[in-house]
Amino acid sequence: MLGHITDPKAEAGLALRDLPEPSPSPGDVVVAVRAYAMNRGELNLLRQRPDGWTPGQDVAGVVVQTAADGKSPQPGTRVVGAADQGGWSERVVVPSHRVAAIPDNVSFADAAALPVAGLTALRALRTGGPVLGRRVLITGASGGVGIFAVQLARVAGAHVTALVSGAHRIEEVRALGADAVLTGLEGTTERFDLILDGVGGKLLVDAATHLAPGGTIAAYGMASGEKSPLAFTDFRGATNGKLTAFFVYATDVTTFGEDLGFMAKLIGAGRLRVPGPRRDWKETRQAIDQLRQRQATGKVVLTIGG
Ligand SMILES: NC(=O)c1ccc[n+]([C@@H]2O[C@H](COP(=O)([O-])OP(=O)(O)OC[C@H]3O[C@@H](n4cnc5c(N)ncnc54)[C@H](OP(=O)(O)O)[C@@H]3O)[C@@H](O)[C@H]2O)c1
């Protein structure tokens, strides 16, 4: 089968080659991949694992071999799944508890965007308790995690403020249903019960100064690449506030499938949208550049076979 593999001698360090068929463990399902999404974290891994690594965590496709333990969907089922690696290929193994069936009206491309970004948004939103009627701030709202966080917070009944990097991102993020879209926190005295931050740097400091008493910041990334010069005094006004380091793979991976199924149904019901560029998988290297250069809003998704 064809699949992508890192190779320092290949153009941009990535080659599309004939690879061995995946070999499933008893708890794995084999999926014929029809679409996969890219994550910023994978761009870092491509650099860290330059020789012989097969990238790809977020996949959607059709089950071709059910798990030997009998716990996965049957062959022919359309699914979304969170693989460990190897998803930028024609076939991949995924642990059966990290797979969910998708409704007929949900495209493979939309479903493929869900695993890392959707699960991070959904589970980071849960870190601060119920958000019904609460004020939630989402930084990096135009990003992969951000687009899901804005919409899921609205589904959960929060008042959502979205923070974007510039005026060019406002309209697309407003269209996701954010109550307010800002390009900076200067000038607002509003305080937030829950803040999801994937940007880091100075933005995380600004966020801390806008945390409500008893509120929670779930810091899940630093897309800016900058460390945050945070001080205790930045939390003045946020008595008993919490700063939590959130890692999606440190949450219960055995229930990934349940949460993926929940979000796939939200897409099917028209309550969750997945903006972002769609490209043929032969353009994977160009898509990497697109993500690296911050040219896209939402999720970059590659499709196999149209
Ligand atoms: N802890 C976890 O489990 C976990 C899970 C998923 C992701 N992550 C991490 O979380 C971060 C975000 O992931 P993602 O997939 O959402 O990335 P992404 O799709 O690239 O989105 C990044 C977002 O951050 C914004 N941004 C980047 N640099 C910025 C800056 N200097 N100032 C203001 N905004 C800036 C981008 O704005 P533009 O629209 O202008 O580009 C975009 O909205 C990454 O660091 C990723 O590695 C962690």
The ligand as an ORCA input file, in Angstrom:
! r2SCAN-3c Opt
* xyz 0 1
  N      -1.944     19.484     24.832
  C      -2.564     18.810     23.878
  O      -3.068     17.716     24.116
  C      -2.645     19.400     22.501
  C      -3.569     18.914     21.574
  C      -3.681     19.562     20.337
  C      -2.843     20.638     20.042
  N      -1.925     21.036     20.956
  C      -1.068     22.220     20.697
  O      -1.925     23.345     20.747
  C      -1.475     24.348     19.863
  C      -2.610     24.713     18.895
  O      -2.905     23.570     18.121
  P      -3.821     23.689     16.822
  O      -3.872     22.349     16.212
  O      -5.081     24.391     17.127
  O      -2.896     24.657     15.903
  P      -3.292     25.544     14.664
  O      -4.395     24.917     13.895
  O      -2.046     25.872     13.970
  O      -3.896     26.878     15.336
  C      -3.066     27.760     16.052
  C      -3.863     28.988     16.442
  O      -3.015     29.852     17.189
  C      -2.972     31.132     16.538
  N      -1.637     31.703     16.677
  C      -0.456     31.162     16.311
  N       0.550     31.988     16.618
  C      -0.008     33.051     17.177
  C       0.534     34.256     17.710
  N       1.851     34.498     17.731
  N      -0.333     35.162     18.216
  C      -1.651     34.928     18.202
  N      -2.232     33.794     17.709
  C      -1.403     32.886     17.206
  C      -3.306     30.867     15.087
  O      -3.767     32.054     14.486
  P      -3.729     32.268     12.878
  O      -5.106     32.010     12.397
  O      -3.309     33.668     12.678
  O      -2.711     31.310     12.315
  C      -4.364     29.788     15.242
  O      -5.602     30.366     15.584
  C      -0.230     23.797     19.196
  O       0.887     24.236     19.935
  C      -0.402     22.286     19.340
  O       0.829     21.604     19.311
  C      -1.803     20.444     22.167
*
